Amino acid sequence: MRALVDWIGSEVLSPTIRLIANDISHALMQCKADRFPDLVIVLQGSPHEYPAVQISQFLAFTPLSRIVVCYGAWCESDGRNQSRPLWPNALRVPVWAATSRIGREWKLINDKSAGQPLPWSASREEVFAADHIDQPIWQLTPPILIDSPDPEYQRFLYQLSSSLGYQITTQAPATILFDADPWGPARANALRALQNQHPGATIIGLTSLCHPDQAIELRSLGVIQIKNKLGIAL
């Protein structure tokens, strides 16, 4: 969560009072009875990091606050392998997409004309629509080379890129879309080969789930940007 915490400190405007708590009990103790937070950012590293009873107490204490629960890789399946997620789906966001969600919530707090906040009871479809309505168009420099070990995913990228007017090539690309899944020696060797063949190309890595160690390794091999496949917007 370190990169996200650093981003919050540098990019999100400081509220009048900022409190940092180690757990929910600590957060409730720090908050005054007559003062409620406008924005709450929860960092969740494991599925059962916060007890259900404490979560219920906290949600009851902050019914009007905007809450963003930024969850890590170990929490990706929460809500699918449980009878219900401990946090409402509308509050949860993967850490790789957290900056966009936090930025939107902060804008809604400071600019009432920016739109309506998403209710805690929103469905997964409503959450997805809200998270992607302001998705910026991803500008790529053509021509583009697409490399993926998954034929269907490569076909999808080819069709999407072509429909947006991008030129696809296998020779002298300006941009390389590199599917890093499944990450291991084979994909690492493929990435090195592409870098050696096209040293001047900008390499963009695409992955379903990028752990911090993997991100460091990808960047050491020449990847300029890392994009999550679920959030792709060419």
C-alpha positions as CSV (number, residue, x, y, z in Angstrom):
1,M,0.0,0.0,0.0
2,R,3.0,2.3,0.2
3,A,2.7,3.8,-3.2
4,L,-1.0,4.5,-2.6
5,V,-0.3,6.2,0.8
6,D,2.4,8.3,-0.8
7,W,0.0,9.4,-3.6
8,I,-2.7,10.3,-1.1
9,G,-0.2,12.5,0.8
10,S,0.9,14.3,-2.4
11,E,-2.2,14.4,-4.6
12,V,-5.2,14.6,-2.3
13,L,-5.8,17.9,-0.7
14,S,-5.3,17.8,3.0
15,P,-8.5,18.1,5.0
16,T,-8.7,20.4,8.0
17,I,-8.0,17.4,10.2
18,R,-6.3,14.2,9.2
19,L,-6.3,11.2,11.4
20,I,-4.3,8.0,10.9
21,A,-5.4,4.8,12.7
22,N,-3.9,1.4,13.0
23,D,-7.3,-0.4,13.2
24,I,-11.0,0.3,13.5
25,S,-11.0,0.5,17.3
26,H,-8.2,3.1,17.1
27,A,-10.2,5.1,14.5
28,L,-13.3,5.2,16.6
29,M,-11.3,6.3,19.6
30,Q,-9.7,9.2,17.7
31,C,-12.9,10.5,16.3
32,K,-14.8,13.0,18.5
33,A,-18.5,12.4,19.2
34,D,-19.4,15.7,17.5
35,R,-17.1,15.4,14.6
36,F,-17.4,12.9,11.7
37,P,-14.9,12.4,8.8
38,D,-15.9,13.4,5.3
39,L,-13.6,10.8,3.7
40,V,-12.4,7.5,5.1
41,I,-9.7,5.4,3.3
42,V,-9.3,1.9,4.6
43,L,-6.3,-0.2,3.6
44,Q,-7.1,-3.9,3.6
45,G,-4.3,-6.4,3.1
46,S,-6.0,-9.7,4.0
47,P,-9.7,-10.9,3.9
48,H,-10.3,-11.1,7.6
49,E,-8.1,-8.2,8.7
50,Y,-11.1,-6.3,10.2
51,P,-13.6,-8.2,12.3
52,A,-17.2,-8.1,11.1
53,V,-18.5,-6.7,14.4
54,Q,-16.0,-3.8,14.2
55,I,-16.9,-3.1,10.6
56,S,-20.6,-2.9,11.5
57,Q,-19.8,-0.5,14.4
58,F,-17.7,1.7,12.1
59,L,-20.3,1.9,9.4
60,A,-22.9,2.8,12.0
61,F,-20.6,5.6,13.2
62,T,-20.0,7.0,9.8
63,P,-23.3,6.8,7.9
64,L,-22.7,10.0,5.9
65,S,-19.0,9.6,5.3
66,R,-17.6,8.7,1.9
67,I,-15.6,5.4,2.4
68,V,-13.1,3.8,0.1
69,V,-11.8,0.3,1.1
70,C,-8.7,-0.3,-0.9
71,Y,-8.0,-4.0,-0.9
72,G,-4.9,-5.9,-2.0
73,A,-4.3,-9.0,-4.0
74,W,-5.3,-11.5,-1.2
75,C,-8.8,-9.9,-1.1
76,E,-9.7,-10.3,-4.7
77,S,-12.1,-13.1,-4.1
78,D,-14.0,-11.5,-1.2
79,G,-17.7,-11.6,-1.7
80,R,-17.5,-14.5,-4.1
81,N,-16.4,-17.2,-1.6
82,Q,-18.4,-15.8,1.3
83,S,-22.1,-15.5,1.9
84,R,-21.7,-11.8,1.8
85,P,-18.7,-9.4,1.7
86,L,-17.8,-7.8,5.1
87,W,-17.6,-4.4,3.4
88,P,-20.4,-3.3,1.0
89,N,-19.3,-3.8,-2.6
90,A,-19.9,-0.2,-3.3
91,L,-17.1,0.8,-0.9
92,R,-14.5,-1.7,-2.1
93,V,-11.9,-1.1,-4.9
94,P,-8.7,-2.9,-5.8
95,V,-5.6,-1.1,-4.9
96,W,-4.5,-0.8,-8.5
97,A,-7.7,1.3,-9.2
98,A,-7.9,3.1,-5.9
99,T,-6.4,6.5,-7.0
100,S,-9.3,6.9,-9.5
101,R,-12.0,6.1,-7.0
102,I,-10.4,8.3,-4.2
103,G,-10.1,11.2,-6.6
104,R,-13.7,10.9,-7.6
105,E,-14.9,10.7,-4.0
106,W,-12.8,13.7,-3.0
107,K,-14.2,15.7,-5.9
108,L,-17.8,14.9,-4.9
109,I,-17.0,16.1,-1.4
110,N,-15.6,19.4,-2.5
111,D,-17.8,20.1,-5.5
112,K,-21.5,19.3,-4.9
113,S,-22.2,19.9,-8.6
114,A,-19.9,17.1,-9.7
115,G,-22.6,14.5,-9.4
116,Q,-24.3,12.2,-7.0
117,P,-22.3,9.8,-4.7
118,L,-22.8,6.1,-5.2
119,P,-25.0,4.6,-2.4
120,W,-23.6,1.9,-0.2
121,S,-26.3,-0.4,-1.5
122,A,-25.2,-0.1,-5.2
123,S,-25.0,-3.3,-7.2
124,R,-21.8,-4.6,-8.8
125,E,-23.1,-3.3,-12.2
126,E,-23.7,0.2,-10.8
127,V,-20.3,0.2,-9.2
128,F,-18.6,-0.8,-12.4
129,A,-20.5,1.9,-14.4
130,A,-19.6,4.6,-11.9
131,D,-15.9,3.6,-11.9
132,H,-15.7,3.7,-15.7
133,I,-17.8,6.7,-16.7
134,D,-14.9,9.1,-16.4
135,Q,-12.3,6.6,-17.7
136,P,-9.8,8.6,-19.9
137,I,-9.0,7.5,-23.4
138,W,-5.7,5.7,-23.4
139,Q,-3.5,7.4,-26.0
140,L,-1.0,5.1,-27.7
141,T,1.6,6.0,-30.3
142,P,1.2,3.9,-33.4
143,P,2.1,1.5,-34.9
144,I,1.4,-1.1,-32.3
145,L,2.7,-4.5,-31.8
146,I,0.6,-6.9,-29.7
147,D,2.2,-9.9,-27.9
148,S,0.2,-12.4,-25.9
149,P,0.4,-16.1,-25.3
150,D,-3.5,-16.2,-25.2
151,P,-4.8,-16.3,-28.8
152,E,-8.3,-15.1,-27.8
153,Y,-7.0,-12.2,-25.7
154,Q,-4.6,-11.2,-28.5
155,R,-7.5,-11.3,-31.0
156,F,-9.5,-9.1,-28.6
157,L,-6.7,-6.5,-28.4
158,Y,-6.2,-6.6,-32.1
159,Q,-9.9,-6.0,-32.8
160,L,-10.1,-3.2,-30.1
161,S,-7.0,-1.4,-31.4
162,S,-8.1,-1.7,-35.0
163,S,-11.6,-0.4,-34.2
164,L,-10.0,2.7,-32.6
165,G,-7.9,3.4,-35.7
166,Y,-4.6,2.1,-34.5
167,Q,-2.2,0.6,-37.0
168,I,-1.0,-2.9,-36.0
169,T,2.4,-4.1,-37.1
170,T,5.1,-6.7,-36.4
171,Q,7.9,-4.5,-37.6
172,A,9.4,-1.4,-36.0
173,P,6.5,-0.7,-33.6
174,A,6.3,2.6,-31.6
175,T,4.3,0.9,-28.8
176,I,4.2,-2.7,-27.7
177,L,1.2,-4.1,-25.8
178,F,2.7,-7.0,-23.8
179,D,0.5,-9.5,-22.0
180,A,2.6,-10.5,-18.9
181,D,0.3,-13.4,-17.9
182,P,1.1,-16.0,-16.8
183,W,4.2,-14.3,-15.4
184,G,7.3,-16.5,-15.2
185,P,10.5,-17.3,-17.0
186,A,8.8,-17.9,-20.4
187,R,7.1,-14.4,-20.4
188,A,10.2,-12.8,-19.0
189,N,12.3,-14.2,-21.9
190,A,9.7,-13.1,-24.4
191,L,9.8,-9.6,-22.9
192,R,13.6,-9.5,-23.2
193,A,13.4,-10.7,-26.8
194,L,11.0,-7.9,-27.7
195,Q,13.1,-5.3,-26.0
196,N,16.2,-6.5,-27.9
197,Q,14.3,-6.5,-31.2
198,H,12.6,-3.1,-30.7
199,P,14.8,-1.1,-28.3
200,G,13.1,2.2,-29.2
201,A,9.5,1.0,-28.5
202,T,7.4,2.0,-25.5
203,I,6.4,-1.2,-23.7
204,I,3.1,-1.3,-21.9
205,G,2.5,-4.4,-19.7
206,L,-1.0,-5.9,-19.3
207,T,-1.8,-8.1,-16.4
208,S,-4.8,-9.4,-14.5
209,L,-3.1,-9.2,-11.1
210,C,0.2,-7.4,-10.6
211,H,2.0,-8.0,-7.3
212,P,4.5,-5.3,-6.2
213,D,7.5,-7.6,-6.8
214,Q,6.2,-8.4,-10.3
215,A,5.8,-4.7,-11.0
216,I,9.4,-4.0,-10.0
217,E,10.6,-6.9,-12.2
218,L,8.6,-5.7,-15.2
219,R,9.9,-2.2,-14.9
220,S,13.4,-3.5,-14.7
221,L,12.9,-5.3,-18.0
222,G,11.8,-2.1,-19.7
223,V,8.0,-1.9,-19.1
224,I,7.1,1.8,-18.9
225,Q,3.5,1.4,-17.8
226,I,1.5,-1.5,-16.2
227,K,-2.2,-1.7,-16.9
228,N,-4.7,-4.0,-15.4
229,K,-6.7,-6.0,-18.0
230,L,-10.0,-5.2,-16.3
231,G,-9.4,-1.5,-16.5
232,I,-8.1,-1.4,-20.1
233,A,-9.2,1.6,-22.1
234,L,-7.2,2.2,-25.3
